Amino acid sequence: MTNGELQFHIPEAWGYKFGKYIYLPGYLPPSLNKMLRRAWIRWERKAHVEDLGYKLLAAGANMIQRDDGKKRGLLIVTERSRFLDEDNLRAGAKPLIDILRRDPFRLIHNDTPEWLDQEVKQVHVGKGFEGTNIVILASEPLEGEDG
């Protein structure tokens, strides 16, 4: 499966009708094991978050309508040549989810279940095609949304 063939399955139970798509080529959230093994010292964590912020800016994430105080959905699909186990996958996505709720993005209000339906998945791709897909979902059209 390559980037062009990736199709998103958005849980119908969530009830969202509109969304914005962000693609980060080459970015893969680190696994929890990697973060713990290296003790993810403060400067390394800061460098990772700064790099992630630049990638999101380059992908135009700052152009999406900011948090409007309503519940949103978040679907993160990583395209990997090597799968992670589920707990490492979900925990590794935490820095990405956290940066989406901070300035300059503020795309989600909070990452608690009261404010966010979230799902993190992974699909297998060949080496060199890795990346991360992010879909922000809303009940009403987001700014610039076609519908």
N, C-alpha and C positions, 0 to 999 in steps of 0.2 A: 504494500500500500504506500503510495506517495502522497505528498501534500495535496495535490489536485484531486485525489480520490477520497480524501477523508470526509466522512459525513458525520454530522453530529446527531446524536439521539438525545433530544431534550425531554426529560420526563414530563409527560402530559399532566401529571398530578400537580406539577408546580403551577400551571395555569398562566405562564407568561406568553405573550404574543409578539413581543418585539425584542430585538437584541442588537448588540454591536459586537463585531468580531475584531480581535487583535491577534496578529501572528508575530511571534518572536523567533526568527530563524536562528538555529544554533544554540538557543538557550534551553537548558534543561535544569529544572530545580534540583538541587543536591539531595541525595538521600539522607535520611536521618542518621544512618550509620556513618556516613562520611562526616556529617557535622559533629557527631559525638566522638568519633575516632580522632579527629584532628583538634578536638576541644574547641573548635571554631572560635579561636581567640578574637577578641574585640575588633582589632584592625582588619582581620580577614572578613568578618561578618559585615563590617561597615563597607569594605571595598566591594563585596558581593552585592549589597543593597544599592550602592551608588551605581554600579555597572548595570544592574537590573533597571534602575530608574532611567538611565540613558537609553537603554533598549526600548523601554516603554515610550519615552518621548519620541524616539526615532520612528516608532510604529504609529504615532499619532494619538496615543491614549489620552493625552492632555486635551484633545479636541472633542472628546465625548462629554456629553452633559454630566455635570457633577451631581453628587448625591442630592436627592430631593427629599430625603427623609422617609422614603417609602422602601418597603421590602424589595429586594432584588434577588435574582438568581445568578449564580456564577458557575460556569462549566469550564474546567481546565482539562485539556487533553494534551498530554505530552507524547511526542512521536520519538520513540527510542529504538536503538538497535539492540539494546539489552534491557530486559524488563527488570523492574524493582518489585519487591513484595509490597503488598498493599499498605502496610503501616509505614514503611519507609517512603512510599510515594506520597501519601497524604501529609505526613509530617514535613517532608521536603518542600511542599507547596506553601507552607506557612509564610515564609518571607515574601512570596509573591502576593498572597492574599493581604498581608499586612501593608505592603506598599500601595496596594490599590485603594486602601482606606485612608491614606495619608496625603498631605500636600506633595506635589502640585496636582495629584490626580483626584482624590476623594470620589472615586467611582462607586463605592459602597459605603453605607452609613456605619455599619459595624459588622463583625464577622461572627456574631452569636446567631443561633438558630432563629431567634425572634426577628432578626433583620436580614438574614441571608440563607437562601437555599444553596448549598454548594455540593459539587460533585467533582472528583478528581479521577481521571482515567488515563490509561496509556494504550498506545497502539504501536505495533511493531513496524519499523521502517528500516531500509538499508542504511548502512553507515554513510554519513555525509548528508543525509536528509533529515537529521534530527532537528527538533524545534518544539515550541510550545504554542498551543492554540488557546485563546481565552475568549469566552463568550459571556458578555454581561447582558442579563435578561431583565426586562421590566414589563409591567402590566400595561403601561402607556408608552407611546412612542418616545424614544430618546431624541434629543436634539439632532436634526439632520437625518433622522430615520425615514426611510421610504414607506415603511408599513408593510 
